[in-house]
Amino acid sequence: MSFTATALTGSKPEQYAQLVEQARALMHGERDRIANAANLSALVYHALPELNWVGFYFFDGRELVVGPFQGLPACVRIPLGKGVCGTAAATRQTQVVPDVDAFPGHIACDSASRSEVVVPLFLGETLIGVFDIDSPVPDRFDADDQRGLEALARAFLDTL
């Protein structure tokens, strides 16, 4: 099967709506979380501008462990409550960080990262992991990005 992403057009919310549609088509009928996480990471990494890392950390019952991603090699394990990813998982709230250097306890896996969004992944009360998006541009992410990335995370969770 071949998949071709179409160019995103319109306003940022319209672009995210198109991206969610592409993501749902890409993951349609596939239940394997690793396969879907890998494809979603690649789709987002190549579709959105000014990103240097897109991927998943999965909760193994004790800590977050790196999963499929696009970008430079990453930290393998992140404790809950530590860094942006661990904070998103512990608080159950999306973290939008305009300046990672100003985030208390930030874990610098890629020194080029300047801003970050981390969406926690929960099925009911069960922590699955986090969806992590980094940019080398300070203040890269706004409320439209947060809503769009949360919608992409929901599309991923719908496959589980």
N, C-alpha and C positions, 0 to 999 in steps of 0.2 A: 504494500500500500504506500502510496506517495502522498505527502501532505505539503501543500504550498500555502504559506501565510500570505494574506493580501495586505497591501499597504493600508495603514490606518489613516483615516481622514476625519475632518471636522474638529469640533472642540475637544478638549481633553476628556470630559465625561463620555462623549461620543466615541472617542478612540478606545477608551477602556471598555465600553460596551461591545465594540467590535472585537477587542482582544479576548474578552470573556467568551464571546461566541466562538472564536477560533479555538480557545482552550477547551471548551466543551466538546467541539467537534473532534479535536485531537485525542481527547480522553474517552470519547464515547465507546461504551462497551468494554472498556478495559478496567479491571478491578485491582490490578497489582499496583500498590502504592509506590514502589520504587520506579516502575516504568512511567507512571503518571507524573511523579515528581521530577524525573529526569526530563521528560518532554516539556513539562510546564516551565521548568527552569530555562531550557533552551529557547522556548517560544518568547518568554518575557525578556530574556537577555538580548535577543536579537530584534525585538519589536520596539522596545523603549530606548530613547536616547540617554546618553550620559550615565550609564551604569557600568560598574566594574565587577559586580558579584551579585548573583541571584541564585538562591538555593534553599535547601531545607535542612533543618536539624530535627531529628526524631528523638522522642523521649524513650529511654530504655528502662524506665522504672526508677532510675536514680539521677540521671543527668541527660542533657541534650547531646546527641552524637551526630556528627556531620552525615548528611545524606547526599543525594544527587544535587549537583550545582554546576554553574558555569562561572568561570573566573579563575583566579589564581588559587593554588592550594590553600586550604583553610584550617583553622583550629579544629581539632578532632572532637574534643569534649568541652562542654560548657556547663558549669553547675547552675542549678536553678537559682535565680536571684542575682546572678553575676552578669555584668555586661548588659548590652541592649537585648540580646536574645534571651538570656536567663531572666531578665526583668519582665519581658513580655510574657514569658511562660508563667512566672510566679504571680504576676498581677492579673493575668487573663486580659490584658489591655494592649492594643496596638501601640507601639512606641514609634513616634516620628521624631527623629533627632536631627535638627538642622546642622549641628556641629558636634561630631562624635568626640572631639577632643575636650568638649565641655561636659560630656556625660560622665557622671561619677562611676568609676570602675569600668570604663569602656575597655573592651578586649580588642586590641588592634591586630587582627589576623592579616589584613592587607593595609600596609601603611599609606596607600594611596586613597583609602576611603575617607571621605570628609563628612558625608551625611548618610542617614540610614533609616529604613522603615522595617520594623519586624512585626508581623502579624501572628498572634498565637493561634494554634490549631487545636480546637477542642471538639470532640464528639460527645455531646451532653456534658457530663462532668469530667470526662476522661481526656487528659492531656495527650495529644498525639505528637506535637512538636511545634515548630515555628517555621514560618516562611520569611526569609531574610533577603532584603534588597539593599545594596550599597551603591553609593555614587562617589566619584572623585570630585564632585562639585558641591561646595557648601550650600546648604539650604535648598537642595534640589527638589525636595518633596513637599507638596502642599496637601490641602484637604481633599482635592480631587484625586491625587495619587493615593492617599490613604483609602478612600472609598473604593477606588478601582482595584487596588491590591487586595483589599478585604474581599471584594467580589470574586477575584481570581482564587483566593484561598478557599472561599465557599465552594466554588466549582470543583476544586481539588477534593475537598471534604465530601462532596456529594458522590464521589466515586468509591468511597470507602464503605 
